[in-house]
Amino acid sequence: MKIKFWGVRGSIPSPGPATVKYGGNTTCIEVRTDAGELIILDAGTGIFPLSQSLFSEFPLTSNIFNTHTHWDHIQGLPFFIPFFVPGNLVKIHGAADPVSQKGISEILSAQLQYRFFPIREAELKSDIEYYSLKEGEKVVVGDATITPVMMNHPVINFGYRIDCNGKSVFFTGDHEPLRNIYTPDETEEYEKYKETMAQKNKKILDVISGVDVLIADTSYTPEEYMQKIGWGHGTFDTSIQMAKEAEAKALYFTHHEPTRSDNALEAVFAEALSRNTRHDGDPDYFLAREGMETEL
């Protein structure tokens, strides 16, 4: 498999001279299977430059796996060029909304209303297929198998594991480590929720276990996180802990805080590594940046 990062910022695009090294586009990751199948993880603004690289492959079949429907993970979708060219097939996968009972097709149909965008969905020239997924429901794309698992975020968020010919990658989407909503004084509730947390964490780790590459939401430092509890994002330290517990071979930090410059990002990364001494058998650590590629 080949992995390429096209967008690594969180929350809002952050272009400019202070972010040119790591990039200012929001989340989008390209995964190519050994057979060349195209899998796209999220459709932040990074999906636009990705789509500009695809012309030579038309007519093309692409598989977009949406982690969740927050704006920074879908805002590039209407600008995905294959939509506008006859002969292309775009398959969009993601969670259904259990409250409204609406499927993943709502993402595109809502974005392509005239109040938001000048082109209606009916005017798109490609074929489009929608697949609303359930947790644990495996999807086969060519020689790869994709497994969704529910992560912890203020809206339903699927993390995705991709397995292909003995190699694997997992992307968390946005994820905040579970924390007990009760105090130890609330003994019965505290213990029950503690058990619920343990079961949920085990389910997540069982899916991530042994991956070659873990790509994790690492928005905050521990100090920043204390001011943003409940916002649904992780820290450098919690991502490192997850990677170690899952025995991942490599960890890529992504969803960078949009106000953080390249220099500041490298500084907090170095501080995190100094707090978490790497031992034999621990993952290798990388700051994801636009254009970064790795092959498994």
C-alpha positions as CSV (number, residue, x, y, z in Angstrom):
1,M,0.0,0.0,0.0
2,K,1.0,3.6,-0.5
3,I,-0.2,6.5,1.7
4,K,0.0,10.2,0.8
5,F,-1.2,13.1,2.9
6,W,-3.0,15.9,1.1
7,G,-4.4,17.7,4.2
8,V,-3.3,17.6,7.8
9,R,-4.8,20.6,9.5
10,G,-7.8,20.5,11.8
11,S,-10.9,22.6,12.1
12,I,-10.2,25.3,9.4
13,P,-7.8,25.7,6.5
14,S,-4.7,27.7,7.6
15,P,-2.8,28.8,4.5
16,G,0.1,31.2,4.7
17,P,3.9,31.5,5.1
18,A,3.8,30.2,8.7
19,T,2.2,26.9,7.6
20,V,3.8,26.3,4.3
21,K,6.1,23.4,5.4
22,Y,3.4,21.2,6.9
23,G,0.5,22.6,4.9
24,G,-2.8,24.4,5.6
25,N,-5.4,22.1,4.0
26,T,-7.8,20.2,6.2
27,T,-8.0,16.4,6.4
28,C,-7.5,14.2,3.3
29,I,-5.4,11.1,3.0
30,E,-4.9,9.0,-0.2
31,V,-4.4,5.3,0.1
32,R,-3.5,3.2,-2.9
33,T,-3.8,-0.6,-2.6
34,D,-1.3,-2.9,-4.1
35,A,-3.7,-3.3,-7.1
36,G,-3.9,0.4,-7.5
37,E,-7.4,0.9,-6.0
38,L,-8.0,4.5,-4.8
39,I,-9.2,4.9,-1.2
40,I,-9.6,8.5,0.1
41,L,-9.9,9.1,3.8
42,D,-12.0,12.2,4.4
43,A,-12.8,15.1,2.1
44,G,-11.3,18.2,3.7
45,T,-9.9,20.9,1.5
46,G,-6.9,18.6,0.7
47,I,-9.2,16.6,-1.6
48,F,-9.1,19.4,-4.2
49,P,-5.3,19.1,-4.9
50,L,-5.6,15.4,-4.7
51,S,-8.3,15.4,-7.4
52,Q,-6.1,17.6,-9.6
53,S,-3.5,14.7,-9.7
54,L,-6.1,12.2,-11.1
55,F,-6.7,13.4,-14.6
56,S,-4.5,10.8,-16.2
57,E,-6.5,8.0,-14.6
58,F,-9.9,9.0,-16.0
59,P,-12.3,7.2,-16.2
60,L,-11.7,6.4,-12.5
61,T,-13.4,4.6,-9.7
62,S,-12.7,6.3,-6.3
63,N,-13.8,5.2,-2.8
64,I,-14.2,8.0,-0.3
65,F,-14.5,7.0,3.4
66,N,-15.8,9.7,5.5
67,T,-14.9,9.6,9.2
68,H,-17.6,12.1,10.2
69,T,-19.6,15.0,9.0
70,H,-17.9,18.0,10.7
71,W,-17.1,20.7,8.2
72,D,-13.3,20.4,8.1
73,H,-13.7,16.7,6.9
74,I,-16.2,17.4,4.1
75,Q,-15.7,20.9,2.9
76,G,-13.6,19.9,-0.1
77,L,-16.1,17.3,-1.4
78,P,-18.0,19.6,-3.9
79,F,-14.6,20.4,-5.4
80,F,-13.7,16.8,-6.1
81,I,-13.0,17.0,-9.9
82,P,-14.0,13.4,-10.8
83,F,-17.7,14.4,-10.0
84,F,-17.7,16.6,-13.0
85,V,-16.5,14.2,-15.7
86,P,-18.6,11.5,-17.3
87,G,-17.4,7.9,-16.9
88,N,-16.1,8.3,-13.4
89,L,-17.6,6.5,-10.5
90,V,-17.4,7.9,-7.0
91,K,-18.4,5.7,-4.0
92,I,-19.0,7.5,-0.8
93,H,-18.9,5.5,2.5
94,G,-19.7,6.7,6.0
95,A,-22.0,6.4,9.0
96,A,-25.7,7.0,8.9
97,D,-27.2,9.4,11.4
98,P,-29.0,7.4,14.1
99,V,-31.0,10.4,15.2
100,S,-32.4,11.7,11.9
101,Q,-32.1,8.2,10.3
102,K,-30.6,9.8,7.2
103,G,-27.8,8.2,5.3
104,I,-24.4,9.3,4.2
105,S,-25.9,10.8,1.0
106,E,-27.0,13.7,3.1
107,I,-23.5,15.1,3.1
108,L,-23.4,15.9,-0.6
109,S,-27.1,16.7,-1.0
110,A,-26.9,19.3,1.8
111,Q,-23.6,20.8,0.5
112,L,-25.0,21.1,-3.0
113,Q,-27.9,23.4,-2.2
114,Y,-27.9,26.7,-4.0
115,R,-27.5,28.6,-0.7
116,F,-24.1,26.9,-0.3
117,F,-22.9,26.0,-3.8
118,P,-23.9,27.0,-7.4
119,I,-24.0,23.4,-8.8
120,R,-26.7,21.0,-7.9
121,E,-26.0,17.3,-7.4
122,A,-28.2,16.5,-10.4
123,E,-25.8,18.4,-12.6
124,L,-22.8,16.3,-11.6
125,K,-21.7,14.1,-14.5
126,S,-20.1,11.1,-12.8
127,D,-21.9,8.1,-11.3
128,I,-22.2,8.4,-7.5
129,E,-23.0,5.6,-5.1
130,Y,-23.6,5.9,-1.4
131,Y,-22.9,3.3,1.3
132,S,-24.1,3.9,4.9
133,L,-21.9,1.8,7.1
134,K,-22.4,0.1,10.5
135,E,-19.6,-0.3,13.1
136,G,-17.6,-3.5,12.3
137,E,-19.2,-3.8,8.8
138,K,-16.3,-4.7,6.5
139,V,-16.0,-3.3,3.1
140,V,-13.9,-4.9,0.3
141,V,-12.3,-2.6,-2.2
142,G,-10.3,-4.6,-4.7
143,D,-7.5,-6.3,-2.7
144,A,-8.2,-4.3,0.5
145,T,-10.6,-4.7,3.4
146,I,-11.8,-1.7,5.3
147,T,-13.1,-2.1,8.9
148,P,-14.9,0.8,10.6
149,V,-14.9,1.3,14.4
150,M,-16.7,3.9,16.5
151,M,-14.3,6.5,18.0
152,N,-15.1,9.2,20.6
153,H,-16.2,12.5,19.2
154,P,-19.2,14.8,19.6
155,V,-20.8,13.3,16.5
156,I,-20.5,9.8,15.2
157,N,-17.0,9.3,14.0
158,F,-15.6,6.1,12.4
159,G,-12.0,5.2,12.5
160,Y,-11.0,3.0,9.6
161,R,-8.6,0.1,9.4
162,I,-7.4,-0.8,5.9
163,D,-5.8,-4.3,5.4
164,C,-4.1,-5.2,2.2
165,N,-1.9,-8.3,1.6
166,G,-0.6,-8.4,5.1
167,K,-0.1,-4.7,5.6
168,S,-2.3,-2.4,7.5
169,V,-3.1,1.3,8.3
170,F,-5.6,2.8,10.8
171,F,-6.9,6.4,10.7
172,T,-8.7,7.6,13.8
173,G,-10.5,10.6,12.3
174,D,-11.2,12.9,15.2
175,H,-10.9,11.1,18.6
176,E,-10.7,12.1,22.2
177,P,-9.7,9.5,24.7
178,L,-12.6,8.4,26.9
179,R,-12.7,9.9,30.3
180,N,-15.1,9.2,33.2
181,I,-18.0,11.6,33.4
182,Y,-18.6,10.7,37.0
183,T,-16.5,11.5,40.1
184,P,-15.1,8.8,42.4
185,D,-17.6,10.0,45.0
186,E,-20.4,8.8,42.7
187,T,-19.2,5.3,43.4
188,E,-21.8,3.2,41.6
189,E,-22.0,5.4,38.5
190,Y,-18.3,5.8,38.4
191,E,-17.6,2.1,38.5
192,K,-20.2,1.3,35.8
193,Y,-18.9,4.0,33.5
194,K,-15.3,2.8,34.1
195,E,-16.3,-0.6,32.9
196,T,-18.0,0.8,29.9
197,M,-14.9,2.8,29.1
198,A,-12.8,-0.3,29.4
199,Q,-15.0,-2.3,27.0
200,K,-15.0,0.5,24.5
201,N,-11.2,1.0,24.6
202,K,-10.7,-2.7,24.2
203,K,-12.9,-2.7,21.1
204,I,-10.9,0.2,19.6
205,L,-7.5,-1.4,20.4
206,D,-8.6,-4.8,19.1
207,V,-9.2,-3.1,15.7
208,I,-6.0,-1.1,15.7
209,S,-3.8,-3.9,17.1
210,G,-0.6,-4.5,15.2
211,V,-1.1,-2.0,12.4
212,D,1.9,-0.9,10.4
213,V,0.8,2.7,10.4
214,L,-1.5,4.5,12.8
215,I,-2.6,8.0,11.8
216,A,-4.0,9.8,14.8
217,D,-5.8,13.0,15.7
218,T,-3.2,14.9,17.7
219,S,-4.6,18.4,18.0
220,Y,-3.4,19.5,21.5
221,T,-0.7,19.6,24.1
222,P,-1.7,18.3,27.5
223,E,-2.0,21.9,28.7
224,E,-4.2,22.9,25.8
225,Y,-6.4,19.9,26.3
226,M,-7.5,20.9,29.8
227,Q,-9.2,24.0,28.3
228,K,-10.9,21.9,25.5
229,I,-12.2,18.8,27.3
230,G,-15.1,17.4,25.4
231,W,-14.2,19.0,22.0
232,G,-13.4,15.6,20.7
233,H,-9.6,15.7,20.1
234,G,-6.5,14.0,21.3
235,T,-3.0,15.1,22.4
236,F,0.5,14.1,21.5
237,D,0.7,12.1,24.7
238,T,-2.6,10.2,24.3
239,S,-1.8,9.3,20.7
240,I,1.6,8.0,21.7
241,Q,-0.1,5.9,24.4
242,M,-2.6,4.6,21.9
243,A,0.1,3.6,19.5
244,K,2.1,1.8,22.2
245,E,-0.9,-0.1,23.5
246,A,-1.8,-1.1,20.0
247,E,1.8,-2.1,19.2
248,A,1.7,0.0,16.0
249,K,4.9,0.1,14.1
250,A,4.7,3.8,13.1
251,L,2.6,6.7,14.4
252,Y,1.8,9.8,12.2
253,F,0.5,12.8,14.1
254,T,-2.2,14.8,12.2
255,H,-5.1,17.2,12.5
256,H,-2.7,19.9,13.5
257,E,-4.0,22.8,15.6
258,P,-4.8,25.5,12.9
259,T,-3.2,28.4,14.9
260,R,0.1,26.6,15.3
261,S,2.9,27.6,12.9
262,D,5.4,25.1,11.5
263,N,8.0,26.2,14.0
264,A,5.6,25.9,16.9
265,L,4.4,22.5,15.7
266,E,7.9,21.2,15.6
267,A,8.6,22.6,19.1
268,V,5.5,20.9,20.7
269,F,6.4,17.7,18.8
270,A,9.9,17.8,20.3
271,E,8.6,18.5,23.8
272,A,6.2,15.5,23.4
273,L,9.1,13.2,22.4
274,S,11.1,14.4,25.4
275,R,8.2,13.5,27.7
276,N,7.8,10.1,26.1
277,T,11.1,8.4,25.8
278,R,11.2,6.0,23.0
279,H,12.3,2.5,23.8
280,D,13.1,-0.5,21.6
281,G,9.9,-1.8,20.1
282,D,8.1,1.5,20.4
283,P,6.6,3.0,17.2
284,D,8.5,5.5,15.0
285,Y,7.0,9.0,15.3
286,F,6.3,11.4,12.4
287,L,4.6,14.7,12.0
288,A,2.3,14.4,9.0
289,R,2.7,17.1,6.3
290,E,1.2,17.7,3.0
291,G,2.9,15.7,0.3
292,M,4.4,13.2,2.7
293,E,4.3,9.6,1.2
294,T,5.0,6.2,2.7
295,E,4.9,2.8,1.2
296,L,4.2,-0.4,3.0
